[in-house]
Amino acid sequence: MSSIAHRGFVHLGMDVSKDSIAVAVLSPDRDTAEIDKIFHDAESVRRLIKRLGKPKEMWACYEAGPTGYDLQRLLSSMGVRCDVVAPSLIPKGSGDRVKTDRRDARRLAGLHRAGELTPIAIPTPAQEGVRDLCRTRGDMVQDLTRARNRLSGFLLRHSVVWRGGSKWTGRHRRWLATLSFDDPAIGATYSHYLSTVKLRDTQLESVETDLLPWCTTDPFGGQVARLAAYRGVTRIGALCLAAEVFDWRRFPKARPFMSFTGLVPGENSTGLTQRRGSITRAGRPSPGPAL
């Protein structure tokens, strides 16, 4: 967005943490922002906005982070425009080695007024809820993968190797159930590792059971039906993808979508030399591979 569209507003650059918010207040007629610091709760934010003036004349911004979107929704409900900006796209000086809440807030306010910040799409509470559940599934997949790897590594250390084909099939699981060890400590270790794998399996199944109803209902039922029509895309996989994107209008062409997912090659080219490497994986982290 051009800087012209940002003129005439009181810009609020907010550096948000768990307990406090550093606020840089940059008026239209000033080049330097005034800094305030408030407690991070709804009442403190309301007092700040009431003290600063008319909400419709304010435009706030803060970096996307662990505090989520509740602050954006609160400000919007009060009539204050608020952008949540992508941290990776904030311009930074190569020689800037000083980082404080106040400096970050002041920089956000200045860059926002100049139109140099890139806002991200804000999900609705319903969309965010389903996305959180999808990310929970991703966490469960990672936990299960680690538990399986620990069990496989333990067996390999004791020269117990499965040679009957793919792992974690029905045959492989029945084989695991037949294993025993003479040493009681080793046997107890194996029992703990195997129990952990079974527990992680159960947890993953439970999360996927909770996800299944969302495959056919709003806010993602229609998207899941279209995505699952592609070969190799399961309903759960389609739901996880739809929950991460949630608004496909963000990507008018394939190139920005591939950049979002990190499925673009890295490059280090100069002059007449072109060097391209493997995919960057620099986009939104995956909600977890299918098992």
Buried (B, 14 or more C-beta within 10 A) or exposed (E): EEEEEBEEBBBBBBBBEEEBBBBBBBBEEEEEBEBBEBEBEEEBBEEBBEEBEEBEBBBBBBBBEEBBBEBBBBBBEBEBBBBBBEEEEBEEEEEEEEEEBBBBBBBBBBBBBEBBBEBBEBBEEEBBBBBEBBBBBBBBBBBBBEBBEBBBEBBEEEEBEBEEEEBBEEEBBEBBEEBEBEEEEBEEBBEEBBEBBEEBBEBBEEBBEEBEEBBEEEBBBEBBEEBBEEEEBEBBBBBBBBBBBBEEEEBEEEEEBBBBBBBBEEEEEEEEEEEEEEEBEBBEEBBBEEE
